[in-house]
């Protein structure tokens, strides 16, 4: 069994590595369910898939770099415009990454969320809503 740490991970927007990112996560795909109406003789609840699945959200964060105009600032512009991204990649290592599936896109819903503590480096975070397709893993996973 392979184990992967986050130390080799990064985030890419197109061909540009998003500067200073140290962490990323995905909420994952979820399928909402509803409880079926119980029949008179039922003793256990029965559930069914309801509506359509939710492809989830992504989040990534790292050190704030005010000079990162081609990555951190570019994502803020994308967020403000409501642009549909198909070229945002979450790398686990050089051979494994996640991207939105064919026909899907990511809308950046939060950008430049900066925290500047008095006794440490500034932090920045980004969030995105995945739409129309789930995230898919590409690569060997090792």
C-alpha positions in Angstrom: 0.0 0.0 0.0 1.3 3.4 -0.9 1.2 6.3 1.4 1.6 9.9 0.2 2.4 12.9 2.3 1.5 16.4 1.5 5.1 17.6 1.4 5.3 17.1 -2.3 2.0 18.6 -3.2 1.2 21.9 -5.0 -1.6 23.6 -6.9 -1.4 24.7 -10.6 -3.6 27.1 -12.5 -3.0 26.4 -16.2 0.8 26.1 -16.5 1.5 28.4 -13.5 2.2 27.0 -10.0 0.1 28.9 -7.5 2.8 30.4 -5.3 3.4 29.3 -1.7 0.5 26.9 -1.4 1.2 24.4 1.4 -2.1 22.6 1.7 -5.1 21.5 -0.4 -8.2 19.5 0.2 -11.4 18.3 -1.5 -14.7 17.7 0.1 -15.4 14.8 -2.3 -18.5 13.7 -4.2 -21.7 13.3 -2.1 -25.0 11.8 -3.0 -28.0 13.2 -1.1 -30.6 10.7 0.0 -34.2 10.8 1.2 -36.1 8.5 3.4 -38.9 6.6 1.7 -42.3 6.7 3.2 -42.7 3.8 5.6 -45.1 1.1 4.9 -47.3 -0.3 7.7 -45.1 -3.4 8.1 -41.7 -1.7 7.8 -39.4 -2.0 10.8 -36.3 -0.4 9.3 -36.0 2.9 7.4 -35.4 2.7 3.6 -33.4 5.4 1.8 -33.1 6.3 -1.9 -30.8 8.6 -3.9 -32.4 12.0 -4.1 -32.0 14.3 -7.0 -28.4 14.5 -8.4 -25.0 14.2 -6.7 -22.9 17.1 -5.5 -19.4 17.1 -6.9 -18.2 19.0 -3.9 -15.7 21.8 -3.1 -12.0 22.3 -3.1 -9.8 24.4 -0.8 -6.2 25.4 -0.9 -4.1 27.6 1.3 -0.5 28.7 2.0 1.7 31.6 2.6 0.6 35.0 1.3 2.9 36.4 -1.4 1.9 40.0 -2.4 4.2 39.6 -5.4 2.5 36.5 -6.8 0.6 38.4 -9.5 0.4 35.5 -12.0 -1.0 33.1 -9.5 -2.5 34.3 -6.3 -3.7 37.6 -7.8 -4.8 35.9 -11.0 -7.1 33.6 -9.0 -8.7 36.7 -7.3 -9.5 38.1 -10.8 -11.0 34.7 -11.8 -13.1 34.7 -8.7 -14.4 38.3 -9.2 -15.4 37.4 -12.8 -17.1 34.1 -12.0 -15.0 32.4 -14.6 -15.5 28.6 -15.1 -12.1 27.0 -14.7 -11.2 23.6 -16.3 -7.5 24.0 -15.8 -7.0 24.0 -12.0 -4.9 21.0 -10.8 -4.3 19.7 -7.3 -1.0 17.8 -7.3 -0.1 15.1 -4.7 3.3 14.6 -6.3 4.9 14.7 -9.7 3.0 11.7 -11.0 -0.5 12.1 -9.4 -2.9 15.0 -9.6 -6.7 15.8 -9.4 -8.7 17.8 -11.9 -12.3 18.4 -12.7 -13.7 15.7 -14.9 -14.6 16.1 -18.6 -17.5 18.6 -19.1 -17.1 20.0 -15.6 -15.6 23.2 -14.2 -14.6 24.9 -11.0 -15.9 28.3 -9.9 -13.5 30.0 -7.5 -15.8 31.2 -4.7 -13.3 32.7 -2.3 -9.9 34.3 -3.1 -7.4 36.3 -1.3 -8.7 35.4 2.1 -5.6 36.8 4.0 -4.7 36.3 7.6 -1.8 38.4 8.9 -0.8 37.4 12.4 1.5 39.7 14.3 4.1 36.9 15.0 4.1 34.8 11.9 3.9 34.9 8.1 0.7 36.0 6.3 -1.6 33.2 5.2 -3.9 33.1 2.2 -6.7 30.7 1.2 -8.9 30.0 -1.8 -12.1 27.9 -2.2 -13.9 26.6 -5.2 -17.2 24.9 -6.1 -16.9 22.0 -8.5 -19.7 21.8 -11.0 -21.1 19.4 -13.7 -18.5 16.7 -13.1 -16.7 15.1 -10.1 -13.0 15.6 -9.5 -10.9 12.8 -11.0 -7.5 11.4 -10.1 -4.9 11.2 -12.8 -1.7 9.3 -12.4 -0.3 6.3 -10.6 -0.9 7.4 -7.0 2.6 6.8 -5.8 
